[in-house]
Amino acid sequence: MANQETIILGVDPGTQITGYGLIQINGNKVSLITLGIIELKKFNDPYIKLQKIFERVLQLIDHYHPDELAIEAPFYGKNVQSMLKLGRAQGVAISAALYRNIPIFEYAPRKIKLSITGQGNASKEQVATLLKSILKMKEVPEYLDASDGLAAAVCHYFQRSNPVSDKSYNSWKEYIRKNPDKIV
């Protein structure tokens, strides 16, 4: 899989702005295809916002033909209504990928930041600055929501390229059972 060309669409779902970024992997080289935002502030109807997310993600899929979707999971906050709205935005982006049979990978915001910056509590600006360096971009993206979507894609690329197990094992027997390919 590392030697074939792969395109990853990353999405940072939001009900005001949804960010996205697409990267191309060719061997062990990663490059930026595009990034941007889906501006939703002008729509008052929450269902129209969801429709616009679905339509735009589907357009991106149909235009760029990504092989995988990496999406940021809603973070757990105190405001339940905000979480529900974010979950809906995430759900329609996922639905667009499912509609086109694209595998979906979900990452917690902390995991994305950690994979890009080495710090799980990094700021959006730090993430954007490091993405500029990683992808050799001329400037930091104008919209931090776009760089957050791009960060989800790059995080997924890093996970594919260098899979690190977050699993814990209670015994050698359990480790061997879950990792039969490690036995010589």
N, C-alpha and C positions, 0 to 999 in steps of 0.2 A: 504494500500500500504506500510506502514511503517514496517509491520511485514513480508513481503515477501522479498526474495532475489532479488536484483536488481544489474545489472551491467551497469556502465556508461562509455562510451568512450569519452574522452576529446581530442580535436584537436586544436592545434595552427598552422594554415596554414601559409606556407611560400614558396617562390619560390627557396630559397637556401636550407633551412632546414624546414621540417614540423615536429612539435613535437606532441607526443601523450602520453596519459596515461589512464589506465583502473583501475577503482576501483570497489569494490564489497560492497554492502550495505546489511547487514543482521540485521534486526530489526533497532536498532539505532547505530550499529557498522559499521564503515567504514574501509576497508582495501585495501591496494595496491595489484593489480594483476600484472601489469607490466607497464613500460613506456619505451619510446625510441624515436628515430628520423627516419625520412625518409631523407636520404642524397641525395640532388639533384644537388649539385655543379658540379658534373662530367658531367652532361648533358648540352649541349649547346642549343639544340632545346627546346624552351619553351613548345611546345606541348608534347614532350616526358616527360618533368617534370610533366605536368598535368596528363599524362597517368600513371606515376609511383605513384603519390599521390593517384589516383583513385584505382589502383591495390592494393596498400599496405593497404589502409583503408578498402577495400573490404576483403582482407585477414584477417585483424584484426577482422572484423565483423564475418566472417565465422568461425574463430577459437575460439573467445571468446563469441560470441552471446550476445553482449550488448543489453540492453533493450532501451537505449536512447543514443543520441549523443549530447554532449555539445561542442559548437565550438566558438572560439573567433572571433568576428566580426572585419573586417579590420578597423583600426583607420583612422580618417580623417586627412590627412596631406596635405602639400602643393604640394607634388609631385604626380600629377594625374596618371602618368604612373605606379608608384609603387602601388598606390591604385588599379588600374585596374588589375595588376598582382596578387596582394594579393586576390582580389575578385575572380579571376579565380581559384586560389588554393583553396579558401574556397568553391567555387562552385562545384569543382570536389569531394571534401571530402563529401559535402552535397549530391551530386548525388549518391555516393556509399551507403550512409545511406538510401536514398530514394529508391534505387534499392532493398534494403532488407527490406523496409517498417519499418524503425526505426524512431521514433519521434526525431525531431531536436530542440534543444534549443540554441539560440544564445545570447552571452553575450559580452558587450563592454569590452575592456581591463581594463578600470578603474573600472568597476563593479566587475570583477574577482579579481583584486588586493584588492579592498575594502573588498570583502567577505573573503579573506584569511588573510589579514594583518590588516584590519581596516583603511587602508590608500589607497586612490585611486591613489596616485602617488608613491607608493612603488616601489623599484627597483626589478629587476628579482631575484637578490640574496636574498633579504628579503623574497620574495614569496617562493623561493626554501627552505630557512631555516625554515620557518613556516610549509611548507608542510612536511618536514622531521619530525618535532615535531608532527604534527597532525596525520600523518600516521605511526609514530613510525618506521621510516626508519633508517637504520644504518648510512647512509651518505647522504649528499646533492647530488642530481642527477648530473652526469657528465655534461650533456648538459642542459643549461637553457631553450632551446626550448622544451625539453621533460618535464621539470617541468612546463612550461607554458601550455602545453597540459593537464598535470595532474591537474593543477590549474583550468582549465575550467571544468573538471569533478567534482572536489571538490566543486567549486562554485555552480554548478548545484545541487549537493547533499545538500548543505546548503540551497539553495532556495527551494528545495522540502521539506526539514525537517522543515524549519521555514519560510514559505512564508510571505514576507513583501510586501505589496502593494506599488508600486511607483505611484499609481493613486492619482489624486487629485479630490476633489468633490466640486461642486459649491453650493450644497444645501443638506439638509437632505433627500429630496425627491430623488435626484440623487443617494445618498449613498445607500438608501434602495432599489432602483431599481436595482443597480448593486450588492447588497449583500443580496438577499432575505433570505439566510440561517442564517443571523444574527438576524432575527426577531423571537421573542418568542411568 
